[in-house]
Amino acid sequence: MREFFCVLFDASYNHLSLGWEQDMADLSVRYWGVRGSIPVPGPEFVRYGGNTSCVEVRAGGRRCIVDAGTGIRYLGHQIAQPEELYMVFTHLHWDHIQGFPFFMPIYKKDFTIHIYSGHKADVSLESVLKGQMQEPNFPVDLSKLPAKLTFNEIRKGETFSLADVEIDTMRLNHPNEAMGLRFNRNGKSFVHLTDHEHVAAFDKAIVAFCKGADVLSMDTMFTPEEYPRFTGWGHSTWRNACDIARAAGVKKLVLFHHEPSRTDAAVDAIEQAAKKEFPNTVAAREGLVLEI
């Protein structure tokens, strides 16, 4: 497994974009947004980034985008050629969908985007995305977008496939629920668990879902000291993630969904504390690429 960063200057958008040209492994993962709740600008949030949740998984010639937080905007700028894209929402809370209206491929007629969600709500996936883009919230209506969009509702616990990539799902403990994902290809696996609050009733199922994964990417929004004040908010701690990683025998742990006020220095400290519990741990940052 390789982990690296690749930085290129994108003059078109006056933004530091991180280049990633092609599949280099059975599974390749790139982080475009790693924050929870709200995006955060400022000099204290430069190294890990301030965008909300967006993770890109490449496997079997497919590009699958997990969640559409504000990080998806920069991903959209990198997709220049017409492509059939796949997007999976772990749930439909604001920080996981707020970047969708700014994803450039939805404004290009030669793109087809298949959108999946296992949300728990009395409304459809399509109606939720339509709601955030209708007046007076946004000037462009979802129904007027040039790209071809398909909307696919799935039940948590189901397994579905994209080409030769198999994706397992499970229900997570979060208000209105969230969906955990496990990408499997050629004996390699990547597990993404956000947003989830650790409770004993879920631990056995979580460990089984993560068993033997090459990479576990997990919600670690709170520290163990903070957690008692936020019980019931639907988020875990870095220590719980270490416990799950150890019990499941995963090879690498990625700390994800950083609390929005968590500065670079504070994330550094959490990463170092977690390494003492589970040595092969890294804190997610924008531009982190993992070849599995």
C-alpha positions as CSV (number, residue, x, y, z in Angstrom):
1,M,0.0,0.0,0.0
2,R,1.3,3.5,-0.9
3,E,0.3,6.8,0.5
4,F,1.4,10.1,-1.1
5,F,0.6,13.7,-2.1
6,C,0.9,15.2,-5.6
7,V,0.6,19.0,-5.9
8,L,0.1,21.0,-9.1
9,F,-0.8,24.7,-9.4
10,D,-4.0,25.2,-11.3
11,A,-3.9,28.7,-12.6
12,S,-7.4,28.5,-14.0
13,Y,-8.9,28.5,-10.6
14,N,-6.1,30.1,-8.6
15,H,-6.2,27.2,-6.3
16,L,-3.7,24.5,-5.3
17,S,-5.1,21.3,-6.8
18,L,-3.6,17.9,-6.2
19,G,-3.0,15.9,-9.4
20,W,-4.0,12.3,-9.7
21,E,-3.9,11.0,-13.3
22,Q,-4.9,7.4,-13.4
23,D,-5.6,4.2,-11.5
24,M,-2.4,2.8,-10.0
25,A,-3.7,0.0,-7.9
26,D,-6.7,-2.3,-7.5
27,L,-8.3,0.4,-5.3
28,S,-7.2,4.0,-5.1
29,V,-8.6,6.5,-2.7
30,R,-8.3,10.3,-2.6
31,Y,-9.6,12.7,0.0
32,W,-11.1,16.0,-1.3
33,G,-12.9,17.1,1.9
34,V,-12.3,15.9,5.4
35,R,-14.2,18.2,7.7
36,G,-17.6,17.7,9.4
37,S,-20.5,20.1,9.8
38,I,-19.3,23.2,8.1
39,P,-16.4,24.3,5.9
40,V,-13.7,26.3,7.6
41,P,-11.3,28.8,6.0
42,G,-8.2,30.4,7.5
43,P,-4.5,29.9,8.2
44,E,-5.1,27.4,11.0
45,F,-6.8,24.9,8.7
46,V,-4.4,24.8,5.7
47,R,-2.5,21.5,6.1
48,Y,-5.6,19.3,6.6
49,G,-8.0,21.5,4.7
50,G,-11.3,23.1,5.5
51,N,-13.7,21.5,3.0
52,T,-16.5,19.1,4.1
53,S,-16.8,15.5,3.2
54,C,-15.9,14.2,-0.2
55,V,-13.9,11.0,-1.0
56,E,-13.0,9.7,-4.4
57,V,-12.6,5.9,-4.9
58,R,-11.2,4.6,-8.2
59,A,-11.5,0.9,-9.0
60,G,-12.1,-1.2,-12.0
61,G,-12.0,1.7,-14.3
62,R,-14.8,3.4,-12.4
63,R,-14.7,6.7,-10.5
64,C,-17.0,6.6,-7.4
65,I,-17.5,9.8,-5.4
66,V,-18.6,9.3,-1.8
67,D,-20.5,12.3,-0.6
68,A,-20.7,15.8,-2.0
69,G,-19.5,18.2,0.6
70,T,-17.7,21.3,-0.5
71,G,-14.6,19.3,-1.4
72,I,-16.4,18.1,-4.5
73,R,-16.1,21.5,-6.2
74,Y,-12.3,21.0,-6.7
75,L,-12.8,17.4,-7.8
76,G,-15.2,18.7,-10.5
77,H,-12.6,21.1,-11.8
78,Q,-10.2,18.1,-12.5
79,I,-12.7,16.1,-14.6
80,A,-12.2,17.5,-18.0
81,Q,-13.4,14.8,-20.4
82,P,-17.0,13.3,-20.6
83,E,-17.3,10.4,-18.3
84,E,-19.9,8.1,-16.6
85,L,-19.6,8.9,-12.9
86,Y,-20.9,7.2,-9.8
87,M,-21.8,9.1,-6.6
88,V,-22.8,7.5,-3.3
89,F,-24.3,9.5,-0.4
90,T,-23.7,8.0,3.0
91,H,-26.6,10.2,4.2
92,L,-28.2,13.5,3.2
93,H,-27.2,15.9,6.0
94,W,-26.1,19.3,4.8
95,D,-22.4,18.9,5.1
96,H,-22.5,15.8,2.8
97,I,-24.6,17.4,0.0
98,Q,-23.8,21.2,0.1
99,G,-21.2,21.0,-2.7
100,F,-23.4,19.2,-5.2
101,P,-24.7,22.4,-6.9
102,F,-21.1,23.5,-7.5
103,F,-19.9,20.2,-9.1
104,M,-19.0,21.2,-12.6
105,P,-19.9,17.9,-14.4
106,I,-23.6,18.4,-13.7
107,Y,-23.6,21.4,-16.0
108,K,-22.1,19.4,-19.0
109,K,-24.5,17.5,-21.3
110,D,-22.0,14.7,-22.1
111,F,-21.8,13.5,-18.5
112,T,-23.9,10.7,-17.0
113,I,-24.0,10.6,-13.2
114,H,-25.5,7.6,-11.3
115,I,-26.4,8.7,-7.8
116,Y,-27.0,6.3,-4.9
117,S,-28.2,6.8,-1.4
118,G,-29.4,4.7,1.5
119,H,-30.9,7.6,3.5
120,K,-33.7,7.3,5.9
121,A,-36.4,9.8,5.1
122,D,-40.0,10.1,3.9
123,V,-38.8,11.9,0.8
124,S,-36.8,10.7,-2.2
125,L,-33.1,11.2,-2.9
126,E,-34.0,13.2,-6.0
127,S,-36.4,15.5,-4.0
128,V,-33.7,16.3,-1.4
129,L,-31.2,17.4,-4.1
130,K,-33.9,19.3,-5.9
131,G,-34.9,21.1,-2.7
132,Q,-31.5,22.6,-2.2
133,M,-31.3,23.9,-5.8
134,Q,-34.8,25.4,-6.1
135,E,-35.6,29.1,-5.6
136,P,-34.9,30.9,-3.4
137,N,-32.0,28.7,-2.4
138,F,-30.3,28.4,-5.7
139,P,-30.7,29.9,-9.2
140,V,-30.4,26.7,-11.3
141,D,-33.1,24.1,-10.9
142,L,-32.1,20.4,-10.7
143,S,-34.5,19.5,-13.6
144,K,-32.7,22.0,-15.9
145,L,-29.2,20.5,-15.5
146,P,-27.7,19.4,-18.8
147,A,-26.1,16.2,-17.4
148,K,-28.0,13.0,-17.3
149,L,-28.7,12.0,-13.7
150,T,-30.1,8.7,-12.4
151,F,-31.3,8.3,-8.8
152,N,-31.0,5.0,-7.1
153,E,-32.4,4.2,-3.6
154,I,-30.7,1.3,-1.9
155,R,-31.4,-0.4,1.5
156,K,-28.7,-0.5,4.1
157,G,-27.3,-4.0,4.3
158,E,-27.5,-4.6,0.6
159,T,-24.5,-5.2,-1.7
160,F,-24.4,-3.7,-5.1
161,S,-21.7,-3.6,-7.8
162,L,-20.1,-1.1,-10.2
163,A,-18.4,-3.2,-12.9
164,D,-16.1,-5.5,-11.0
165,V,-16.2,-3.5,-7.8
166,E,-18.5,-4.9,-5.1
167,I,-19.8,-2.4,-2.4
168,D,-21.2,-3.7,0.9
169,T,-23.3,-1.4,3.0
170,M,-24.5,-1.3,6.6
171,R,-26.5,0.9,8.8
172,L,-24.6,3.3,11.1
173,N,-25.6,5.0,14.3
174,H,-26.4,8.6,13.4
175,P,-29.4,10.9,13.6
176,N,-31.6,9.9,10.6
177,E,-29.1,7.1,10.1
178,A,-26.0,6.9,7.8
179,M,-24.6,4.2,5.6
180,G,-21.3,2.5,6.0
181,L,-19.5,1.4,2.8
182,R,-17.0,-1.3,2.0
183,F,-15.4,-1.4,-1.5
184,N,-14.0,-4.8,-2.5
185,R,-11.9,-5.6,-5.5
186,N,-9.4,-8.4,-6.2
187,G,-9.0,-9.2,-2.6
188,K,-8.4,-5.5,-1.6
189,S,-10.9,-3.5,0.5
190,F,-11.6,0.0,1.6
191,V,-14.1,0.8,4.4
192,H,-15.6,4.2,4.9
193,L,-17.6,4.8,8.1
194,T,-19.0,8.3,8.4
195,D,-21.0,9.5,10.4
196,H,-21.2,7.0,13.3
197,E,-21.5,7.1,17.0
198,H,-19.9,4.2,18.9
199,V,-22.4,2.3,21.1
200,A,-22.0,-1.3,22.4
201,A,-25.1,-2.5,20.3
202,F,-23.2,-1.7,17.1
203,D,-19.6,-2.7,18.0
204,K,-19.9,-6.4,17.0
205,A,-21.5,-5.6,13.6
206,I,-18.9,-2.8,12.9
207,V,-16.0,-5.1,13.7
208,A,-17.4,-7.8,11.4
209,F,-18.0,-5.2,8.6
210,C,-14.4,-4.0,8.8
211,K,-12.8,-7.4,9.3
212,G,-9.4,-7.6,7.5
213,A,-9.9,-4.4,5.5
214,D,-6.8,-2.8,4.0
215,V,-8.0,0.6,5.0
216,L,-10.6,1.8,7.5
217,S,-11.6,5.5,7.1
218,M,-13.7,6.4,10.2
219,D,-15.5,9.3,11.8
220,T,-13.3,10.6,14.7
221,M,-15.0,14.0,15.2
222,F,-14.5,14.1,19.0
223,T,-11.8,13.4,21.4
224,P,-12.5,11.0,24.3
225,E,-12.6,14.0,26.7
226,E,-15.1,15.9,24.5
227,Y,-17.4,13.0,23.8
228,P,-19.5,13.1,27.1
229,R,-20.7,16.6,26.2
230,F,-21.9,15.4,22.7
231,T,-23.4,12.0,23.4
232,G,-26.2,11.4,20.9
233,W,-24.8,13.7,18.2
234,G,-23.9,10.7,16.1
235,H,-20.0,10.9,16.1
236,S,-17.1,8.8,17.4
237,T,-13.7,9.4,18.9
238,W,-10.2,8.5,17.7
239,R,-9.9,6.1,20.6
240,N,-13.0,4.2,19.5
241,A,-11.7,4.1,15.9
242,C,-8.4,2.6,17.2
243,D,-10.3,-0.1,19.1
244,I,-12.4,-1.0,16.0
245,A,-9.3,-1.1,13.8
246,R,-7.4,-3.3,16.3
247,A,-10.4,-5.7,16.8
248,A,-11.1,-6.0,13.1
249,G,-7.4,-6.5,12.2
250,V,-7.4,-3.7,9.6
251,K,-4.1,-2.7,8.1
252,K,-4.4,1.1,8.1
253,L,-6.7,3.6,9.9
254,V,-7.6,7.0,8.6
255,L,-9.0,9.5,11.0
256,F,-11.8,11.4,9.2
257,H,-14.6,14.0,9.7
258,H,-12.5,16.4,11.7
259,E,-14.4,18.8,14.0
260,P,-14.6,22.2,12.2
261,S,-12.8,24.1,14.9
262,R,-10.0,21.6,15.1
263,T,-6.8,23.4,14.0
264,D,-3.9,21.8,12.1
265,A,-1.9,21.6,15.4
266,A,-4.8,20.0,17.2
267,V,-5.3,17.4,14.5
268,D,-1.5,16.7,14.6
269,A,-1.9,16.0,18.4
270,I,-4.8,13.6,17.8
271,E,-2.9,11.8,15.1
272,Q,0.1,11.3,17.4
273,A,-2.1,10.1,20.3
274,A,-3.9,7.6,18.0
275,K,-0.6,6.3,16.7
276,K,0.3,5.2,20.2
277,E,-2.9,3.0,20.2
278,F,-2.8,1.9,16.6
279,P,0.6,2.7,15.0
280,N,-0.5,2.6,11.3
281,T,-2.8,5.6,11.6
282,V,-3.0,8.8,9.6
283,A,-5.2,11.8,9.9
284,A,-7.1,12.5,6.6
285,R,-6.2,15.6,4.8
286,E,-7.2,17.1,1.5
287,G,-5.0,15.5,-1.3
288,L,-4.2,12.4,0.7
289,V,-4.0,9.5,-1.9
290,L,-3.9,5.9,-0.9
291,E,-3.1,3.1,-3.3
292,I,-4.4,-0.2,-1.9
